[in-house]
Structures are given as structure tokens and as C-alpha cells.
Amino acid sequence: MPHICLVEDEEKVAAFIIKGLQERGFEITHAKDGDSAKRLFLADNNFDLVILDIMLPDTSGVDICRLIRERNSLIPILMLTALNRVDDKVSGLEAGADDYLVKPFHFKELVARLNALLRRTQPEGAVLQPASMLTFEDLKLNTLSKTAERAGTEIILTSKEYQLLEMFMRNPNRTLSRDDIADKVWGIQFRTGTNFIDVYINYLRNKIEKGLGSKLIHTVIGMGYILKKEKQA
């Protein structure tokens, strides 16, 4: 599921949101103040959505919103704040926010608003499911039960094969380099001259493609691998 950046300085509120969203399978990166948020976005981190508090200890969330919009015109931004005045809402929306939720809030409403925003930017071929279910074409991955299936057929995966597939399904239609894969799945630096990643890619391809349907994991020569729909001849 999507990678969310939470910019929130109140520890209890942040812990509540992080716990609830992680239980639903979301990946969360937390910035405790404006400076931390700026560093994250200036480092070109790839987020799928931002939850942004408007009242931060070192700057205004409106300013952070403008900074994000300068770097990314498409990423959904949900302003989360205690301010309930119309002018405050308008300021956030004019700065580039897509939605506005006032504290205190019901967690179910937060999740519903996040899902609504994410549906607008869902990559082609991916289908938004409950946070515990990742789907691409006819391939499904349940992040709670750690199980996979394609076209209704169960796929038995090893631990590393599961982690590798989850990485692809959280990044559909994006080229993943061997460096990215080695870091995220194995927690090591990729060394040229080794082929263990290619070996595991072949293991995974055999399990999710052989006899089950069209090719999903494609080689991008000189760059890495990508999960995408196979073009019809």
C-alpha cells in the first residue's frame, strides 16, 4: 500500500495515527516539525500522500504545503489541524492542499479520506483495496496473512520472495534498481559482479508467471526491473 508522510508535532496524535495506519498495512514516515518535513522532501523521498498539520512549532504547515507543491504538483495533501475557521481552511486549500480534516476526528473518517485521495492517483493497472491487500492485475498479496495468489491460484513464497514481491507491488509501474532492491529487501549494498538479485527475480517470475498468465515483472536493461502490464501484440 502507499507510503504516507505524516507531519505532526503532537506526539500522542502522531502515535495514534501511525499505529492505526500501520495496522491497516500503510507505510508511514513521520516528520515531527517543519524542518524535518523540508529535509524529507528536499531529499526527493517518494511519498504517495501527505498528512500535514497546519500548526507546527517552527513554521506554518501552509508554508510546507507550498514547498511540497513546488516539488510535486500531483501528490495528495490532507491538512490535519485543530483550526476550524473558514479562513484557515481556505488558506490551506489555496496553498495546494486537497482536503482538510479538523481535530478531533474519527479515525474511520481519516482512513476514508485517505483512500478517496489515493484513488485519484492510483497507478494504471493497480486497484485500491483494503490496506492489507495489494492488487496488480490478477495478482494479489495479503500483507496481514503474508499470502499471495494469482487468478485465484495460491502462490507459495519464501520470506525473501514475499518481500521482493511486496516491494514490486508497492511500486507498480516504477523501475526498481538492483541497488534499491538490495537495500530494501536484504538491507545491504548491491555489489556489481554478483547475480543473487537476478536469481531471486527468476525464482519469483517462475512462481507468479509460469502457467498462470501474462508476464508481469519486466527487465529494464541497464536499470533494473519493473512490475507492469504486458503489452499485447
ROVEXKOL-559785 format. One line per 10 residues: number of its first residue (from 0); for each residue x, y, z of N, C-alpha, C. Coordinates in Angstrom, 3 decimals, padded with zeros to 6 digits. Layout:
<recs>
NUM> X Y Z X Y Z X Y Z  ...;
</recs>
This chain:
<recs>
0> 000.838 -001.203 000.000 000.000 000.000 000.000 000.871 001.249 000.000  000.242 002.403 -000.141 001.003 003.640 -000.294 001.880 004.004 000.898  002.900 004.762 000.597 003.828 005.300 001.594 003.357 006.709 001.951  003.008 006.917 003.214 002.445 008.186 003.669 003.452 008.944 004.518  003.574 010.237 004.275 004.382 011.112 005.125 003.449 011.835 006.084  003.669 011.657 007.378 002.881 012.331 008.409 003.727 013.438 009.020  003.257 014.673 008.900 003.938 015.819 009.508 003.074 016.282 010.682  003.481 015.915 011.886 002.662 016.157 013.089 003.574 016.272 014.304  003.456 017.390 015.051 004.343 017.596 016.196 003.780 017.058 017.507  002.480 016.843 017.605 001.892 016.314 018.830 002.148 014.813 018.911;
10> 002.934 014.394 019.903 003.376 013.001 019.976 002.220 012.018 020.093  001.228 012.334 020.931 000.107 011.411 021.139 -000.725 011.269 019.871  -000.955 012.389 019.195 -001.727 012.356 017.951 -000.965 011.557 016.893  000.344 011.822 016.780 001.161 011.119 015.788 001.183 009.612 016.067  001.355 009.243 017.342 001.405 007.820 017.698 000.079 007.136 017.384  -001.025 007.827 017.633 -002.365 007.297 017.352 -002.549 007.043 015.859  -002.152 008.020 015.039 -002.302 007.895 013.594 -001.385 006.808 013.046  -000.125 006.810 013.489 000.848 005.832 012.991 000.403 004.412 013.315  000.001 004.185 014.563 -000.422 002.847 014.972 -001.620 002.371 014.148  -002.615 003.250 014.003 -003.822 002.877 013.278 -003.563 002.588 011.813;
20> -002.740 003.409 011.170 -002.475 003.213 009.742 -001.559 002.025 009.491  -000.581 001.819 010.368 000.295 000.652 010.200 -000.486 -000.643 010.367  -001.455 -000.659 011.267 -002.281 -001.852 011.445 -003.083 -002.166 010.189  -003.317 -001.143 009.383 -004.052 -001.327 008.127 -003.115 -001.517 006.946  -001.831 -001.667 007.220 -000.881 -002.007 006.171 -000.182 -000.849 005.507  -000.455 000.390 005.926 000.212 001.546 005.335 001.644 001.657 005.843  002.514 002.197 004.996 003.883 002.517 005.397 003.918 003.991 005.778  004.466 004.319 006.954 004.432 005.692 007.458 005.841 006.195 007.732  006.125 007.413 007.275 007.322 008.145 007.679 006.859 009.383 008.427  007.405 009.595 009.631 006.928 010.672 010.498 007.946 011.807 010.573;
30> 007.492 013.016 010.302 008.292 014.229 010.496 007.681 015.002 011.663  008.493 015.314 012.675 007.971 015.937 013.896 007.837 017.447 013.810  008.430 018.059 012.796 008.351 019.512 012.660 008.575 019.901 011.202  008.511 021.188 010.954 008.649 021.686 009.589 010.015 021.426 008.987  011.074 021.602 009.777 012.428 021.379 009.268 012.617 019.932 008.832  012.104 019.007 009.642 012.219 017.578 009.284 011.469 017.290 007.995  010.288 017.898 007.851 009.499 017.703 006.634 010.233 018.257 005.419  010.832 019.422 005.563 011.574 020.021 004.451 012.726 019.123 004.017  013.450 018.580 005.007 014.588 017.709 004.669 014.118 016.465 003.917  012.981 015.914 004.331 012.459 014.733 003.653 012.158 015.011 002.193;
40> 011.492 016.132 001.937 011.081 016.415 000.567 012.225 016.950 -000.285  013.168 017.646 000.323 014.326 018.100 -000.439 015.239 016.936 -000.803  015.111 015.841 -000.053 015.900 014.639 -000.351 015.230 013.780 -001.411  014.122 014.289 -001.984 013.403 013.600 -003.065 012.829 012.247 -002.644  012.346 012.170 -001.407 011.693 010.934 -000.983 010.386 010.759 -001.743  010.099 009.532 -002.114 008.879 009.238 -002.862 007.753 008.885 -001.904  006.801 009.791 -001.749 005.622 009.548 -000.935 004.396 009.537 -001.842  003.384 008.803 -001.413 002.143 008.738 -002.182 001.079 009.681 -001.648  001.268 010.161 -000.415 000.294 011.069 000.191 000.939 011.724 001.402  000.492 012.943 001.722 000.993 013.668 002.892 -000.166 014.026 003.821;
50> -000.008 013.720 005.110 -000.912 014.219 006.147 -000.145 015.325 006.849  -000.653 016.537 006.795 000.119 017.704 007.206 -000.620 018.550 008.240  -000.025 018.669 009.429 -000.580 019.542 010.462 -000.285 020.990 010.096  -001.248 021.869 010.321 -001.043 023.266 009.942 -000.295 024.051 011.007  -000.374 023.602 012.280 000.272 024.322 013.379 001.497 023.549 013.849  002.666 023.915 013.301 003.923 023.271 013.647 004.761 024.212 014.506  005.662 023.689 015.336 006.391 024.551 016.277 007.369 025.522 015.627  007.857 025.188 014.438 008.898 026.012 013.820 008.468 026.725 012.553  007.306 026.369 012.018 006.826 027.009 010.793 005.349 026.701 010.613  004.754 027.281 009.604 003.347 027.005 009.311 003.236 025.842 008.332;
60> 002.254 024.975 008.577 002.005 023.886 007.653 001.647 024.390 006.268  001.091 025.599 006.200 000.756 026.191 004.904 002.026 026.409 004.083  003.099 026.845 004.742 004.373 027.046 004.038 004.950 025.721 003.554  004.828 024.683 004.391 005.298 023.361 003.995 004.488 022.850 002.807  003.194 023.123 002.842 002.316 022.711 001.744 002.767 023.349 000.431  003.087 024.636 000.479 003.558 025.331 -000.726 004.868 024.718 -001.232  005.784 024.389 -000.296 007.061 023.789 -000.675 006.841 022.455 -001.367  005.944 021.635 -000.805 005.655 020.333 -001.408 005.086 020.512 -002.810  004.175 021.453 -002.952 003.546 021.698 -004.248 004.541 022.175 -005.296  005.561 022.915 -004.865 006.587 023.361 -005.806 007.369 022.180 -006.371;
70> 007.526 021.127 -005.561 008.310 019.969 -005.970 007.461 018.863 -006.572  006.182 018.841 -006.227 005.299 017.765 -006.694 003.878 018.314 -006.803  003.402 018.467 -008.015 002.076 019.050 -008.236 000.950 018.042 -008.102  001.290 016.757 -007.988 000.258 015.713 -008.027 000.001 015.030 -006.693  000.983 015.002 -005.793 000.833 014.249 -004.556 -000.344 014.773 -003.726  -001.236 013.905 -003.271 -002.367 014.352 -002.448 -001.886 014.840 -001.081  -002.461 015.943 -000.616 -002.120 016.511 000.691 -003.392 016.688 001.507  -003.419 016.078 002.686 -004.537 016.223 003.614 -004.070 017.068 004.790  -004.685 018.231 004.995 -004.367 019.081 006.130 -005.130 018.577 007.343  -004.397 018.372 008.435 -004.978 017.857 009.671 -004.663 018.864 010.768;
80> -005.699 019.512 011.335 -005.435 020.626 012.235 -006.572 020.880 013.206  -006.266 021.615 014.270 -007.272 021.994 015.255 -008.009 023.262 014.840  -007.505 023.940 013.820 -008.137 025.178 013.373 -009.385 024.878 012.553  -010.485 025.541 012.911 -011.757 025.231 012.253 -012.385 026.444 011.586  -011.632 027.532 011.521 -012.179 028.733 010.880 -012.132 028.589 009.364  -013.124 029.176 008.716 -013.203 029.083 007.261 -011.947 029.652 006.617  -011.450 030.777 007.123 -010.263 031.401 006.532 -009.051 030.486 006.614  -008.937 029.730 007.725 -007.814 028.808 007.869 -007.902 027.688 006.843  -009.106 027.170 006.637 -009.305 026.122 005.644 -008.972 026.636 004.243  -009.430 027.835 003.953 -009.184 028.419 002.633 -007.685 028.607 002.394;
90> -006.959 029.048 003.431 -005.511 029.252 003.296 -004.817 027.947 002.938  -005.211 026.865 003.618 -004.612 025.571 003.334 -004.931 025.092 001.940  -006.178 025.238 001.525 -006.591 024.784 000.200 -005.932 025.612 -000.898  -005.812 026.912 -000.665 -005.176 027.780 -001.666 -003.684 027.500 -001.782  -003.081 026.984 -000.710 -001.651 026.641 -000.745 -001.397 025.342 -001.490  -002.489 024.598 -001.783 -002.333 023.375 -002.559 -002.857 022.116 -001.903  -003.440 022.237 -000.702 -003.992 021.050 -000.044 -005.203 020.533 -000.813  -005.430 019.222 -000.751 -006.555 018.599 -001.454 -007.754 018.384 -000.542  -007.496 018.287 000.752 -008.590 018.031 001.693 -008.188 018.577 003.056  -009.158 018.643 003.973 -008.963 019.299 005.254 -009.762 018.544 006.297;
100> -009.114 018.094 007.378 -009.803 017.378 008.442 -009.464 018.036 009.775  -010.499 018.338 010.551 -010.333 019.085 011.799 -010.234 018.125 012.984  -009.285 018.393 013.879 -009.161 017.651 015.134 -010.217 018.143 016.131  -010.721 017.274 016.989 -010.571 015.814 016.991 -011.373 015.198 015.845  -010.979 014.022 015.422 -011.614 013.384 014.277 -011.829 011.910 014.569  -012.724 011.289 013.823 -012.923 009.845 013.902 -011.920 009.184 012.966  -011.227 008.164 013.466 -010.185 007.526 012.663 -010.739 006.944 011.372  -011.961 006.415 011.427 -012.571 005.854 010.223 -012.710 006.919 009.139  -013.011 008.148 009.543 -013.143 009.228 008.557 -011.789 009.558 007.951  -010.734 009.549 008.772 -009.392 009.799 008.246 -009.037 008.764 007.185;
110> -009.255 007.486 007.481 -008.930 006.419 006.528 -009.758 006.566 005.254  -011.041 006.901 005.410 -011.908 007.065 004.236 -011.418 008.205 003.351  -010.998 009.303 003.980 -010.498 010.444 003.193 -009.179 010.101 002.503  -008.313 009.365 003.194 -007.042 008.950 002.580 -007.294 008.069 001.361  -008.189 007.100 001.520 -008.493 006.203 000.403 -009.100 006.950 -000.777  -009.952 007.937 -000.480 -010.565 008.730 -001.552 -009.499 009.512 -002.317  -008.540 010.099 -001.590 -007.462 010.846 -002.243 -006.557 009.920 -003.046  -006.267 008.751 -002.495 -005.374 007.818 -003.184 -005.994 007.247 -004.450  -007.301 007.086 -004.451 -007.966 006.551 -005.652 -007.742 007.455 -006.859  -007.593 008.752 -006.616 -007.420 009.703 -007.716 -006.048 009.583 -008.371;
120> -005.080 009.040 -007.637 -003.714 008.982 -008.166 -003.194 007.558 -008.278  -004.095 006.573 -008.191 -003.680 005.173 -008.260 -003.075 004.864 -009.623  -001.882 004.231 -009.673 -001.252 003.911 -010.959 -002.128 003.002 -011.809  -002.002 003.144 -013.121 -002.754 002.304 -014.049 -002.419 000.833 -013.816  -003.443 000.009 -013.721 -003.238 -001.413 -013.511 -003.344 -001.822 -012.068  -003.203 -000.859 -011.131 -003.331 -001.165 -009.716 -004.736 -000.839 -009.255  -005.254 -001.651 -008.341 -006.600 -001.456 -007.831 -006.533 -001.211 -006.336  -007.161 -000.144 -005.860 -007.124 000.167 -004.442 -008.000 -000.803 -003.685  -007.415 -001.475 -002.706 -008.093 -002.459 -001.893 -007.979 -002.022 -000.435  -008.598 -002.783 000.490 -008.289 -002.530 001.888 -006.781 -002.520 002.079;
130> -006.293 -001.747 003.050 -004.854 -001.505 003.175 -004.029 -002.771 003.296  -004.644 -003.875 003.742 -003.893 -005.117 003.897 -003.776 -005.898 002.593  -004.462 -005.458 001.539 -004.466 -006.205 000.281 -003.861 -005.362 -000.841  -002.789 -005.861 -001.431 -002.180 -005.223 -002.595 -002.605 -005.994 -003.834  -003.034 -005.265 -004.865 -003.508 -005.922 -006.080 -002.902 -005.266 -007.305  -002.434 -006.082 -008.225 -001.980 -005.598 -009.531 -002.428 -006.608 -010.577  -003.264 -006.145 -011.529 -003.875 -007.046 -012.485 -004.587 -008.161 -011.717  -004.264 -009.456 -011.989 -004.923 -010.561 -011.285 -004.044 -011.142 -010.170  -003.009 -010.384 -009.785 -002.095 -010.800 -008.722 -002.466 -010.100 -007.418  -002.595 -010.868 -006.335 -002.986 -010.305 -005.045 -001.982 -010.718 -003.972;
140> -001.721 -009.779 -003.067 -000.816 -010.025 -001.955 -001.460 -009.514 -000.676  -001.670 -010.396 000.292 -002.252 -010.019 001.573 -001.117 -009.785 002.557  -000.958 -008.516 002.991 000.178 -008.174 003.851 -000.041 -008.561 005.304  -001.250 -008.966 005.664 -001.504 -009.437 007.027 -001.217 -010.922 007.146  -001.774 -011.706 006.221 -001.556 -013.159 006.260 -000.272 -013.571 005.543  000.364 -012.609 004.835 001.596 -012.873 004.082 001.376 -013.965 003.023  000.244 -013.895 002.347 -000.083 -014.883 001.322 -000.275 -014.192 -000.020  -000.072 -014.970 -001.090 -000.203 -014.432 -002.438 -001.034 -015.373 -003.287  -001.682 -014.804 -004.302 -002.404 -015.629 -005.269 -002.466 -014.902 -006.597  -002.594 -015.689 -007.660 -002.787 -015.107 -008.987 -003.899 -015.866 -009.690;
150> -004.869 -015.113 -010.172 -006.032 -015.692 -010.853 -006.673 -016.773 -009.990  -006.676 -016.542 -008.676 -007.309 -017.481 -007.755 -006.444 -018.647 -007.333  -005.222 -018.738 -007.884 -004.317 -019.833 -007.538 -003.321 -019.361 -006.470  -003.235 -020.098 -005.355 -002.322 -019.716 -004.285 -000.875 -019.890 -004.732  -000.017 -018.940 -004.325 001.405 -018.966 -004.654 002.190 -019.077 -003.347  002.999 -020.104 -003.221 003.805 -020.307 -002.022 005.141 -019.593 -002.199  005.426 -018.653 -001.305 006.637 -017.845 -001.409 007.533 -018.035 -000.196  008.848 -017.952 -000.418 009.781 -017.891 000.704 009.733 -016.473 001.278  010.391 -016.268 002.409 010.379 -014.956 003.057 010.924 -013.866 002.137  012.054 -014.116 001.490 012.662 -013.105 000.623 011.846 -012.909 -000.656;
160> 011.272 -013.972 -001.176 010.413 -013.837 -002.357 009.199 -012.978 -002.025  008.635 -013.181 -000.829 007.499 -012.366 -000.407 007.908 -010.895 -000.306  009.033 -010.618 000.348 009.485 -009.227 000.497 009.737 -008.582 -000.863  010.307 -009.352 -001.773 010.597 -008.848 -003.116 009.297 -008.524 -003.852  008.328 -009.428 -003.782 007.050 -009.187 -004.445 006.322 -008.005 -003.822  006.375 -007.891 -002.501 005.718 -006.757 -001.839 006.324 -005.436 -002.308  007.638 -005.396 -002.457 008.286 -004.176 -002.928 007.800 -003.805 -004.323  007.693 -004.799 -005.213 007.203 -004.522 -006.555 005.758 -004.021 -006.510  004.934 -004.652 -005.679 003.512 -004.309 -005.674 003.223 -002.989 -004.968  004.153 -002.536 -004.152 004.013 -001.202 -003.564 004.537 -000.129 -004.509;
170> 005.189 -000.555 -005.584 005.764 000.395 -006.548 005.448 -000.014 -007.978  004.163 -000.209 -008.316 003.827 -000.637 -009.671 004.198 000.422 -010.694  004.607 -000.038 -011.859 004.953 000.856 -012.973 006.148 001.764 -012.666  006.979 001.347 -011.713 008.191 002.095 -011.387 009.391 001.168 -011.544  010.440 001.658 -012.193 011.643 000.855 -012.345 012.405 000.831 -011.029  012.693 -000.380 -010.533 013.446 -000.559 -009.295 014.850 -001.039 -009.637  015.840 -000.307 -009.192 017.225 -000.687 -009.479 017.659 -001.822 -008.560  018.732 -002.479 -008.913 019.280 -003.522 -008.055 019.739 -002.935 -006.727  020.220 -001.694 -006.752 020.604 -001.020 -005.505 019.390 -000.873 -004.582  018.259 -000.423 -005.155 017.030 -000.261 -004.360 016.601 -001.595 -003.750;
180> 016.609 -002.630 -004.571 016.149 -003.949 -004.124 017.064 -004.503 -003.038  018.368 -004.395 -003.240 019.319 -004.911 -002.251 019.151 -004.197 -000.913  018.928 -002.897 -000.967 018.789 -002.108 000.259 017.495 -002.437 000.990  016.369 -002.440 000.253 015.056 -002.612 000.884 014.770 -004.054 001.294  015.201 -005.021 000.502 014.863 -006.422 000.776 015.928 -007.118 001.613  017.207 -006.852 001.308 018.282 -007.536 002.022 018.992 -006.645 003.045  018.767 -005.337 002.962 019.417 -004.426 003.893 020.912 -004.320 003.691  021.349 -004.515 002.441 022.775 -004.443 002.131 022.977 -003.602 000.877  024.237 -003.262 000.609 024.581 -002.567 -000.627 024.773 -003.587 -001.737  024.267 -003.252 -002.910 024.437 -004.158 -004.051 025.860 -004.045 -004.576;
190> 026.466 -005.194 -004.847 027.819 -005.224 -005.395 027.775 -005.719 -006.827  028.333 -004.944 -007.721 028.387 -005.371 -009.120 029.225 -006.639 -009.211  028.846 -007.479 -010.122 029.553 -008.743 -010.269 028.837 -009.886 -009.581  027.849 -009.555 -008.756 027.035 -010.604 -008.125 025.695 -010.680 -008.853  025.051 -011.839 -008.808 023.790 -012.001 -009.532 022.660 -012.541 -008.655  022.809 -012.411 -007.317 021.807 -013.014 -006.444 020.434 -012.378 -006.624  020.387 -011.080 -006.946 019.091 -010.426 -007.159 018.428 -010.983 -008.417  019.198 -011.132 -009.486 018.658 -011.697 -010.726 018.138 -013.118 -010.491  018.849 -013.870 -009.652 018.421 -015.241 -009.334 017.069 -015.222 -008.630  016.916 -014.333 -007.654 015.647 -014.261 -006.922 014.516 -013.732 -007.802;
200> 014.842 -012.820 -008.720 013.832 -012.336 -009.656 013.314 -013.508 -010.494  014.227 -014.366 -010.944 013.817 -015.543 -011.731 012.977 -016.503 -010.905  013.359 -016.703 -009.620 012.540 -017.536 -008.733 011.117 -016.994 -008.674  011.013 -015.681 -008.470 009.704 -015.048 -008.319 008.909 -015.108 -009.613  009.576 -014.846 -010.726 008.892 -014.908 -012.022 008.303 -016.302 -012.263  009.075 -017.317 -011.959 008.584 -018.685 -012.169 007.321 -018.959 -011.361  007.255 -018.380 -010.165 006.123 -018.666 -009.292 004.871 -017.861 -009.656  005.049 -016.619 -010.116 003.859 -015.789 -010.374 003.461 -015.740 -011.848  004.308 -016.290 -012.736 004.009 -016.192 -014.162 003.871 -017.543 -014.864  004.715 -018.496 -014.520 004.745 -019.761 -015.254 003.417 -020.508 -015.138;
210> 002.726 -020.613 -016.250 001.457 -021.316 -016.291 000.292 -020.576 -015.684  000.526 -019.326 -015.236 -000.542 -018.580 -014.558 -001.039 -017.372 -015.342  -000.324 -016.979 -016.377 -000.806 -015.823 -017.133 000.322 -015.032 -017.757  000.053 -013.797 -018.095 000.998 -012.941 -018.804 002.172 -012.541 -017.916  003.207 -012.060 -018.557 004.405 -011.611 -017.855 004.118 -010.313 -017.110  004.568 -010.216 -015.856 004.334 -009.025 -015.047 005.633 -008.317 -014.661  006.687 -009.072 -014.364 007.963 -008.464 -013.992 008.852 -008.392 -015.225  009.211 -007.180 -015.606 009.966 -006.959 -016.842 011.354 -006.399 -016.525  012.324 -006.795 -017.334 013.688 -006.275 -017.203 013.805 -004.950 -017.939  014.377 -003.954 -017.268 014.710 -002.682 -017.908 016.224 -002.678 -018.053;
220> 016.696 -002.915 -019.248 018.127 -003.134 -019.490 018.965 -001.966 -018.974  019.953 -002.306 -018.159 020.860 -001.306 -017.619 020.306 -000.536 -016.443  019.054 -000.815 -016.054 018.439 -000.035 -014.978 017.872 -000.894 -013.852  017.202 -002.006 -014.162 016.632 -002.825 -013.108 015.412 -003.581 -013.589  014.373 -003.573 -012.771 013.159 -004.337 -013.067 011.925 -003.484 -012.773  010.814 -003.849 -013.438 009.570 -003.097 -013.263 008.380 -004.055 -013.284  007.421 -003.797 -012.416 006.158 -004.532 -012.421 005.176 -003.730 -013.269  004.782 -004.278 -014.415 003.848 -003.575 -015.281 003.069 -004.578 -016.139  001.983 -004.104 -016.695 001.161 -004.932 -017.562 001.890 -005.215 -018.858  001.815 -006.472 -019.314 002.463 -006.830 -020.576 001.687 -006.286 -021.758;
230> 002.401 -005.648 -022.670 001.733 -005.095 -023.857 001.264 -006.213 -024.767  000.044 -006.046 -025.256 -000.498 -007.051 -026.167 000.039 -006.844 -027.569  000.404 -007.918 -028.226 000.952 -007.828 -029.597 -000.128 -007.408 -030.560;
</recs>
